[in-house]
Amino acid sequence: MGLTQAELAEACGVSRKTVNTVENCVFIPSTVLALKLARALNQPVEMLFWLEE
């Protein structure tokens, strides 16, 4: 989408560090944050987060 971590964070109401930790699989976001990230990136949440079999 061409967004910086800071821009994505602002769109979701979280810090840039939160976005960074989600990207690096250090932090698993709440359902609400996952949905906000998906909305900001114009993607279904399943494209961003999934369960391993």
CHARMM internal coordinates of N, CA and C (Angstrom, degrees):
IC EDIT
DIST 1 N 1 CA 1.4586
DIST 1 CA 1 C 1.5202
ANGL 1 N 1 CA 1 C 111.23
DIST 1 C 2 N 1.3151
ANGL 1 CA 1 C 2 N 117.66
DIHE 1 N 1 CA 1 C 2 N -12.64
DIST 2 N 2 CA 1.4523
ANGL 1 C 2 N 2 CA 120.00
DIHE 1 CA 1 C 2 N 2 CA 178.59
DIST 2 CA 2 C 1.5208
ANGL 2 N 2 CA 2 C 114.54
DIHE 1 C 2 N 2 CA 2 C 79.55
DIST 2 C 3 N 1.3334
ANGL 2 CA 2 C 3 N 117.48
DIHE 2 N 2 CA 2 C 3 N 13.57
DIST 3 N 3 CA 1.4655
ANGL 2 C 3 N 3 CA 120.80
DIHE 2 CA 2 C 3 N 3 CA 178.52
DIST 3 CA 3 C 1.5238
ANGL 3 N 3 CA 3 C 110.07
DIHE 2 C 3 N 3 CA 3 C -87.32
DIST 3 C 4 N 1.3101
ANGL 3 CA 3 C 4 N 115.86
DIHE 3 N 3 CA 3 C 4 N 145.62
DIST 4 N 4 CA 1.4573
ANGL 3 C 4 N 4 CA 119.20
DIHE 3 CA 3 C 4 N 4 CA 170.22
DIST 4 CA 4 C 1.5299
ANGL 4 N 4 CA 4 C 108.11
DIHE 3 C 4 N 4 CA 4 C -79.54
DIST 4 C 5 N 1.3144
ANGL 4 CA 4 C 5 N 115.62
DIHE 4 N 4 CA 4 C 5 N 165.71
DIST 5 N 5 CA 1.4665
ANGL 4 C 5 N 5 CA 118.95
DIHE 4 CA 4 C 5 N 5 CA 175.56
DIST 5 CA 5 C 1.5252
ANGL 5 N 5 CA 5 C 110.04
DIHE 4 C 5 N 5 CA 5 C -59.48
DIST 5 C 6 N 1.3139
ANGL 5 CA 5 C 6 N 116.61
DIHE 5 N 5 CA 5 C 6 N -39.03
DIST 6 N 6 CA 1.4685
ANGL 5 C 6 N 6 CA 120.36
DIHE 5 CA 5 C 6 N 6 CA -179.85
DIST 6 CA 6 C 1.5280
ANGL 6 N 6 CA 6 C 111.27
DIHE 5 C 6 N 6 CA 6 C -64.01
DIST 6 C 7 N 1.3204
ANGL 6 CA 6 C 7 N 116.98
DIHE 6 N 6 CA 6 C 7 N -41.50
DIST 7 N 7 CA 1.4706
ANGL 6 C 7 N 7 CA 120.28
DIHE 6 CA 6 C 7 N 7 CA 179.55
DIST 7 CA 7 C 1.5217
ANGL 7 N 7 CA 7 C 110.96
DIHE 6 C 7 N 7 CA 7 C -67.37
DIST 7 C 8 N 1.3207
ANGL 7 CA 7 C 8 N 117.07
DIHE 7 N 7 CA 7 C 8 N -41.54
DIST 8 N 8 CA 1.4605
ANGL 7 C 8 N 8 CA 120.57
DIHE 7 CA 7 C 8 N 8 CA 177.82
DIST 8 CA 8 C 1.5235
ANGL 8 N 8 CA 8 C 110.04
DIHE 7 C 8 N 8 CA 8 C -64.86
DIST 8 C 9 N 1.3110
ANGL 8 CA 8 C 9 N 116.35
DIHE 8 N 8 CA 8 C 9 N -42.86
DIST 9 N 9 CA 1.4616
ANGL 8 C 9 N 9 CA 120.78
DIHE 8 CA 8 C 9 N 9 CA 178.56
DIST 9 CA 9 C 1.5216
ANGL 9 N 9 CA 9 C 111.17
DIHE 8 C 9 N 9 CA 9 C -59.31
DIST 9 C 10 N 1.3264
ANGL 9 CA 9 C 10 N 116.31
DIHE 9 N 9 CA 9 C 10 N -45.21
DIST 10 N 10 CA 1.4683
ANGL 9 C 10 N 10 CA 120.40
DIHE 9 CA 9 C 10 N 10 CA 179.61
DIST 10 CA 10 C 1.5285
ANGL 10 N 10 CA 10 C 110.89
DIHE 9 C 10 N 10 CA 10 C -62.10
DIST 10 C 11 N 1.3218
ANGL 10 CA 10 C 11 N 117.01
DIHE 10 N 10 CA 10 C 11 N -41.32
DIST 11 N 11 CA 1.4666
ANGL 10 C 11 N 11 CA 120.80
DIHE 10 CA 10 C 11 N 11 CA 179.94
DIST 11 CA 11 C 1.5338
ANGL 11 N 11 CA 11 C 111.87
DIHE 10 C 11 N 11 CA 11 C -64.23
DIST 11 C 12 N 1.3356
ANGL 11 CA 11 C 12 N 116.25
DIHE 11 N 11 CA 11 C 12 N -27.04
DIST 12 N 12 CA 1.4671
ANGL 11 C 12 N 12 CA 120.86
DIHE 11 CA 11 C 12 N 12 CA -177.38
DIST 12 CA 12 C 1.5202
ANGL 12 N 12 CA 12 C 113.50
DIHE 11 C 12 N 12 CA 12 C -101.54
DIST 12 C 13 N 1.3349
ANGL 12 CA 12 C 13 N 116.70
DIHE 12 N 12 CA 12 C 13 N -5.89
DIST 13 N 13 CA 1.4562
ANGL 12 C 13 N 13 CA 119.83
DIHE 12 CA 12 C 13 N 13 CA 178.89
DIST 13 CA 13 C 1.5208
ANGL 13 N 13 CA 13 C 113.98
DIHE 12 C 13 N 13 CA 13 C 75.66
DIST 13 C 14 N 1.3352
ANGL 13 CA 13 C 14 N 116.82
DIHE 13 N 13 CA 13 C 14 N 30.79
DIST 14 N 14 CA 1.4598
ANGL 13 C 14 N 14 CA 121.24
DIHE 13 CA 13 C 14 N 14 CA 178.02
DIST 14 CA 14 C 1.5242
ANGL 14 N 14 CA 14 C 109.12
DIHE 13 C 14 N 14 CA 14 C -129.30
DIST 14 C 15 N 1.3180
ANGL 14 CA 14 C 15 N 116.65
DIHE 14 N 14 CA 14 C 15 N 177.33
DIST 15 N 15 CA 1.4625
ANGL 14 C 15 N 15 CA 120.30
DIHE 14 CA 14 C 15 N 15 CA 179.06
DIST 15 CA 15 C 1.5254
ANGL 15 N 15 CA 15 C 110.78
DIHE 14 C 15 N 15 CA 15 C -83.16
DIST 15 C 16 N 1.3266
ANGL 15 CA 15 C 16 N 115.05
DIHE 15 N 15 CA 15 C 16 N 160.55
DIST 16 N 16 CA 1.4565
ANGL 15 C 16 N 16 CA 120.05
DIHE 15 CA 15 C 16 N 16 CA 176.13
DIST 16 CA 16 C 1.5246
ANGL 16 N 16 CA 16 C 110.14
DIHE 15 C 16 N 16 CA 16 C -61.95
DIST 16 C 17 N 1.3292
ANGL 16 CA 16 C 17 N 116.38
DIHE 16 N 16 CA 16 C 17 N -35.87
DIST 17 N 17 CA 1.4629
ANGL 16 C 17 N 17 CA 120.36
DIHE 16 CA 16 C 17 N 17 CA 179.29
DIST 17 CA 17 C 1.5335
ANGL 17 N 17 CA 17 C 110.73
DIHE 16 C 17 N 17 CA 17 C -62.68
DIST 17 C 18 N 1.3126
ANGL 17 CA 17 C 18 N 117.89
DIHE 17 N 17 CA 17 C 18 N -37.24
DIST 18 N 18 CA 1.4693
ANGL 17 C 18 N 18 CA 120.59
DIHE 17 CA 17 C 18 N 18 CA 177.36
DIST 18 CA 18 C 1.5181
ANGL 18 N 18 CA 18 C 110.23
DIHE 17 C 18 N 18 CA 18 C -61.99
DIST 18 C 19 N 1.3145
ANGL 18 CA 18 C 19 N 117.43
DIHE 18 N 18 CA 18 C 19 N -45.88
DIST 19 N 19 CA 1.4693
ANGL 18 C 19 N 19 CA 120.69
DIHE 18 CA 18 C 19 N 19 CA 178.19
DIST 19 CA 19 C 1.5239
ANGL 19 N 19 CA 19 C 109.89
DIHE 18 C 19 N 19 CA 19 C -60.76
DIST 19 C 20 N 1.3166
ANGL 19 CA 19 C 20 N 117.05
DIHE 19 N 19 CA 19 C 20 N -42.43
DIST 20 N 20 CA 1.4610
ANGL 19 C 20 N 20 CA 121.30
DIHE 19 CA 19 C 20 N 20 CA 179.22
DIST 20 CA 20 C 1.5196
ANGL 20 N 20 CA 20 C 111.34
DIHE 19 C 20 N 20 CA 20 C -61.13
DIST 20 C 21 N 1.3230
ANGL 20 CA 20 C 21 N 118.05
DIHE 20 N 20 CA 20 C 21 N -44.04
DIST 21 N 21 CA 1.4624
ANGL 20 C 21 N 21 CA 119.75
DIHE 20 CA 20 C 21 N 21 CA -178.57
DIST 21 CA 21 C 1.5239
ANGL 21 N 21 CA 21 C 111.87
DIHE 20 C 21 N 21 CA 21 C -69.71
DIST 21 C 22 N 1.3167
ANGL 21 CA 21 C 22 N 117.95
DIHE 21 N 21 CA 21 C 22 N -31.59
DIST 22 N 22 CA 1.4675
ANGL 21 C 22 N 22 CA 120.65
DIHE 21 CA 21 C 22 N 22 CA 174.59
DIST 22 CA 22 C 1.5266
ANGL 22 N 22 CA 22 C 109.30
DIHE 21 C 22 N 22 CA 22 C -67.34
DIST 22 C 23 N 1.3272
ANGL 22 CA 22 C 23 N 117.41
DIHE 22 N 22 CA 22 C 23 N -46.12
DIST 23 N 23 CA 1.4733
ANGL 22 C 23 N 23 CA 121.61
DIHE 22 CA 22 C 23 N 23 CA 179.27
DIST 23 CA 23 C 1.5150
ANGL 23 N 23 CA 23 C 112.18
DIHE 22 C 23 N 23 CA 23 C -57.97
DIST 23 C 24 N 1.3140
ANGL 23 CA 23 C 24 N 116.95
DIHE 23 N 23 CA 23 C 24 N -36.47
DIST 24 N 24 CA 1.4624
ANGL 23 C 24 N 24 CA 121.47
DIHE 23 CA 23 C 24 N 24 CA -176.41
DIST 24 CA 24 C 1.5277
ANGL 24 N 24 CA 24 C 113.24
DIHE 23 C 24 N 24 CA 24 C -94.20
DIST 24 C 25 N 1.3313
ANGL 24 CA 24 C 25 N 116.91
DIHE 24 N 24 CA 24 C 25 N 12.16
DIST 25 N 25 CA 1.4738
ANGL 24 C 25 N 25 CA 123.28
DIHE 24 CA 24 C 25 N 25 CA 176.93
DIST 25 CA 25 C 1.5236
ANGL 25 N 25 CA 25 C 112.71
DIHE 24 C 25 N 25 CA 25 C 59.26
DIST 25 C 26 N 1.3279
ANGL 25 CA 25 C 26 N 116.75
DIHE 25 N 25 CA 25 C 26 N 29.35
DIST 26 N 26 CA 1.4602
ANGL 25 C 26 N 26 CA 121.68
DIHE 25 CA 25 C 26 N 26 CA 176.01
DIST 26 CA 26 C 1.5279
ANGL 26 N 26 CA 26 C 109.01
DIHE 25 C 26 N 26 CA 26 C -88.59
DIST 26 C 27 N 1.3180
ANGL 26 CA 26 C 27 N 115.90
DIHE 26 N 26 CA 26 C 27 N -31.21
DIST 27 N 27 CA 1.4635
ANGL 26 C 27 N 27 CA 122.95
DIHE 26 CA 26 C 27 N 27 CA -176.10
DIST 27 CA 27 C 1.5226
ANGL 27 N 27 CA 27 C 108.70
DIHE 26 C 27 N 27 CA 27 C -128.18
DIST 27 C 28 N 1.3239
ANGL 27 CA 27 C 28 N 116.23
DIHE 27 N 27 CA 27 C 28 N 130.70
DIST 28 N 28 CA 1.4625
ANGL 27 C 28 N 28 CA 121.20
DIHE 27 CA 27 C 28 N 28 CA 175.07
DIST 28 CA 28 C 1.5296
ANGL 28 N 28 CA 28 C 106.56
DIHE 27 C 28 N 28 CA 28 C -96.52
DIST 28 C 29 N 1.3213
ANGL 28 CA 28 C 29 N 117.57
DIHE 28 N 28 CA 28 C 29 N 119.53
DIST 29 N 29 CA 1.4650
ANGL 28 C 29 N 29 CA 119.91
DIHE 28 CA 28 C 29 N 29 CA -174.41
DIST 29 CA 29 C 1.5268
ANGL 29 N 29 CA 29 C 112.54
DIHE 28 C 29 N 29 CA 29 C -72.68
DIST 29 C 30 N 1.3095
ANGL 29 CA 29 C 30 N 114.06
DIHE 29 N 29 CA 29 C 30 N 157.86
DIST 30 N 30 CA 1.4630
ANGL 29 C 30 N 30 CA 119.72
DIHE 29 CA 29 C 30 N 30 CA 172.50
DIST 30 CA 30 C 1.5292
ANGL 30 N 30 CA 30 C 108.61
DIHE 29 C 30 N 30 CA 30 C -64.92
DIST 30 C 31 N 1.2951
ANGL 30 CA 30 C 31 N 115.53
DIHE 30 N 30 CA 30 C 31 N 165.92
DIST 31 N 31 CA 1.4660
ANGL 30 C 31 N 31 CA 120.39
DIHE 30 CA 30 C 31 N 31 CA 177.23
DIST 31 CA 31 C 1.5227
ANGL 31 N 31 CA 31 C 110.72
DIHE 30 C 31 N 31 CA 31 C -59.08
DIST 31 C 32 N 1.3099
ANGL 31 CA 31 C 32 N 116.38
DIHE 31 N 31 CA 31 C 32 N -42.33
DIST 32 N 32 CA 1.4691
ANGL 31 C 32 N 32 CA 120.49
DIHE 31 CA 31 C 32 N 32 CA -179.17
DIST 32 CA 32 C 1.5257
ANGL 32 N 32 CA 32 C 110.61
DIHE 31 C 32 N 32 CA 32 C -62.55
DIST 32 C 33 N 1.3292
ANGL 32 CA 32 C 33 N 117.10
DIHE 32 N 32 CA 32 C 33 N -45.83
DIST 33 N 33 CA 1.4564
ANGL 32 C 33 N 33 CA 119.53
DIHE 32 CA 32 C 33 N 33 CA 179.15
DIST 33 CA 33 C 1.5190
ANGL 33 N 33 CA 33 C 111.35
DIHE 32 C 33 N 33 CA 33 C -66.00
DIST 33 C 34 N 1.3168
ANGL 33 CA 33 C 34 N 118.00
DIHE 33 N 33 CA 33 C 34 N -39.63
DIST 34 N 34 CA 1.4678
ANGL 33 C 34 N 34 CA 120.62
DIHE 33 CA 33 C 34 N 34 CA 177.61
DIST 34 CA 34 C 1.5205
ANGL 34 N 34 CA 34 C 110.59
DIHE 33 C 34 N 34 CA 34 C -59.32
DIST 34 C 35 N 1.3205
ANGL 34 CA 34 C 35 N 116.69
DIHE 34 N 34 CA 34 C 35 N -41.83
DIST 35 N 35 CA 1.4664
ANGL 34 C 35 N 35 CA 120.65
DIHE 34 CA 34 C 35 N 35 CA 179.11
DIST 35 CA 35 C 1.5308
ANGL 35 N 35 CA 35 C 111.22
DIHE 34 C 35 N 35 CA 35 C -68.29
DIST 35 C 36 N 1.3302
ANGL 35 CA 35 C 36 N 117.36
DIHE 35 N 35 CA 35 C 36 N -38.25
DIST 36 N 36 CA 1.4657
ANGL 35 C 36 N 36 CA 120.54
DIHE 35 CA 35 C 36 N 36 CA 177.30
DIST 36 CA 36 C 1.5286
ANGL 36 N 36 CA 36 C 110.90
DIHE 35 C 36 N 36 CA 36 C -64.87
DIST 36 C 37 N 1.3330
ANGL 36 CA 36 C 37 N 116.84
DIHE 36 N 36 CA 36 C 37 N -41.84
DIST 37 N 37 CA 1.4630
ANGL 36 C 37 N 37 CA 120.59
DIHE 36 CA 36 C 37 N 37 CA 177.52
DIST 37 CA 37 C 1.5235
ANGL 37 N 37 CA 37 C 110.52
DIHE 36 C 37 N 37 CA 37 C -61.62
DIST 37 C 38 N 1.3201
ANGL 37 CA 37 C 38 N 116.44
DIHE 37 N 37 CA 37 C 38 N -45.75
DIST 38 N 38 CA 1.4621
ANGL 37 C 38 N 38 CA 120.55
DIHE 37 CA 37 C 38 N 38 CA 179.75
DIST 38 CA 38 C 1.5231
ANGL 38 N 38 CA 38 C 111.06
DIHE 37 C 38 N 38 CA 38 C -61.50
DIST 38 C 39 N 1.3116
ANGL 38 CA 38 C 39 N 116.62
DIHE 38 N 38 CA 38 C 39 N -42.88
DIST 39 N 39 CA 1.4685
ANGL 38 C 39 N 39 CA 120.30
DIHE 38 CA 38 C 39 N 39 CA 179.56
DIST 39 CA 39 C 1.5295
ANGL 39 N 39 CA 39 C 110.52
DIHE 38 C 39 N 39 CA 39 C -63.84
DIST 39 C 40 N 1.3380
ANGL 39 CA 39 C 40 N 116.65
DIHE 39 N 39 CA 39 C 40 N -45.25
DIST 40 N 40 CA 1.4617
ANGL 39 C 40 N 40 CA 120.64
DIHE 39 CA 39 C 40 N 40 CA -178.72
DIST 40 CA 40 C 1.5234
ANGL 40 N 40 CA 40 C 111.47
DIHE 39 C 40 N 40 CA 40 C -63.65
DIST 40 C 41 N 1.3311
ANGL 40 CA 40 C 41 N 116.21
DIHE 40 N 40 CA 40 C 41 N -30.88
DIST 41 N 41 CA 1.4682
ANGL 40 C 41 N 41 CA 120.81
DIHE 40 CA 40 C 41 N 41 CA -179.66
DIST 41 CA 41 C 1.5283
ANGL 41 N 41 CA 41 C 112.30
DIHE 40 C 41 N 41 CA 41 C -94.08
DIST 41 C 42 N 1.3342
ANGL 41 CA 41 C 42 N 116.09
DIHE 41 N 41 CA 41 C 42 N 1.01
DIST 42 N 42 CA 1.4635
ANGL 41 C 42 N 42 CA 122.00
DIHE 41 CA 41 C 42 N 42 CA 179.04
DIST 42 CA 42 C 1.5272
ANGL 42 N 42 CA 42 C 111.45
DIHE 41 C 42 N 42 CA 42 C 55.67
DIST 42 C 43 N 1.3342
ANGL 42 CA 42 C 43 N 114.92
DIHE 42 N 42 CA 42 C 43 N 45.85
DIST 43 N 43 CA 1.4576
ANGL 42 C 43 N 43 CA 121.84
DIHE 42 CA 42 C 43 N 43 CA -179.84
DIST 43 CA 43 C 1.5258
ANGL 43 N 43 CA 43 C 109.41
DIHE 42 C 43 N 43 CA 43 C -133.27
DIST 43 C 44 N 1.3299
ANGL 43 CA 43 C 44 N 118.09
DIHE 43 N 43 CA 43 C 44 N 151.93
DIST 44 N 44 CA 1.4625
ANGL 43 C 44 N 44 CA 118.71
DIHE 43 CA 43 C 44 N 44 CA 170.97
DIST 44 CA 44 C 1.5315
ANGL 44 N 44 CA 44 C 108.82
DIHE 43 C 44 N 44 CA 44 C -66.71
DIST 44 C 45 N 1.3052
ANGL 44 CA 44 C 45 N 116.51
DIHE 44 N 44 CA 44 C 45 N 145.55
DIST 45 N 45 CA 1.4600
ANGL 44 C 45 N 45 CA 120.77
DIHE 44 CA 44 C 45 N 45 CA -177.01
DIST 45 CA 45 C 1.5316
ANGL 45 N 45 CA 45 C 111.64
DIHE 44 C 45 N 45 CA 45 C -57.04
DIST 45 C 46 N 1.3271
ANGL 45 CA 45 C 46 N 116.93
DIHE 45 N 45 CA 45 C 46 N -30.58
DIST 46 N 46 CA 1.4733
ANGL 45 C 46 N 46 CA 121.10
DIHE 45 CA 45 C 46 N 46 CA 179.74
DIST 46 CA 46 C 1.5269
ANGL 46 N 46 CA 46 C 112.54
DIHE 45 C 46 N 46 CA 46 C -66.38
DIST 46 C 47 N 1.3211
ANGL 46 CA 46 C 47 N 117.62
DIHE 46 N 46 CA 46 C 47 N -19.06
DIST 47 N 47 CA 1.4639
ANGL 46 C 47 N 47 CA 120.02
DIHE 46 CA 46 C 47 N 47 CA 176.47
DIST 47 CA 47 C 1.5340
ANGL 47 N 47 CA 47 C 111.11
DIHE 46 C 47 N 47 CA 47 C -77.80
DIST 47 C 48 N 1.3273
ANGL 47 CA 47 C 48 N 116.70
DIHE 47 N 47 CA 47 C 48 N -21.12
DIST 48 N 48 CA 1.4570
ANGL 47 C 48 N 48 CA 121.31
DIHE 47 CA 47 C 48 N 48 CA -178.80
DIST 48 CA 48 C 1.5211
ANGL 48 N 48 CA 48 C 112.92
DIHE 47 C 48 N 48 CA 48 C -99.42
DIST 48 C 49 N 1.3306
ANGL 48 CA 48 C 49 N 116.66
DIHE 48 N 48 CA 48 C 49 N -34.14
DIST 49 N 49 CA 1.4642
ANGL 48 C 49 N 49 CA 122.01
DIHE 48 CA 48 C 49 N 49 CA -174.65
DIST 49 CA 49 C 1.5219
ANGL 49 N 49 CA 49 C 110.11
DIHE 48 C 49 N 49 CA 49 C -135.94
DIST 49 C 50 N 1.3265
ANGL 49 CA 49 C 50 N 116.02
DIHE 49 N 49 CA 49 C 50 N 137.70
DIST 50 N 50 CA 1.4564
ANGL 49 C 50 N 50 CA 120.57
DIHE 49 CA 49 C 50 N 50 CA -179.67
DIST 50 CA 50 C 1.5220
ANGL 50 N 50 CA 50 C 109.06
DIHE 49 C 50 N 50 CA 50 C -153.04
DIST 50 C 51 N 1.3240
ANGL 50 CA 50 C 51 N 115.30
DIHE 50 N 50 CA 50 C 51 N 163.64
DIST 51 N 51 CA 1.4620
ANGL 50 C 51 N 51 CA 121.77
DIHE 50 CA 50 C 51 N 51 CA 176.57
DIST 51 CA 51 C 1.5154
ANGL 51 N 51 CA 51 C 109.53
DIHE 50 C 51 N 51 CA 51 C -96.95
DIST 51 C 52 N 1.3165
ANGL 51 CA 51 C 52 N 115.78
DIHE 51 N 51 CA 51 C 52 N 136.05
DIST 52 N 52 CA 1.4627
ANGL 51 C 52 N 52 CA 119.84
DIHE 51 CA 51 C 52 N 52 CA 174.22
DIST 52 CA 52 C 1.5247
ANGL 52 N 52 CA 52 C 107.96
DIHE 51 C 52 N 52 CA 52 C -77.41
DIST 52 C 53 N 1.2972
ANGL 52 CA 52 C 53 N 116.26
DIHE 52 N 52 CA 52 C 53 N 142.64
DIST 53 N 53 CA 1.4748
ANGL 52 C 53 N 53 CA 120.36
DIHE 52 CA 52 C 53 N 53 CA 178.55
DIST 53 CA 53 C 1.5087
ANGL 53 N 53 CA 53 C 110.39
DIHE 52 C 53 N 53 CA 53 C -78.47
END
COOR INIT
IC SEED 1 N 1 CA 1 C
IC BUILD
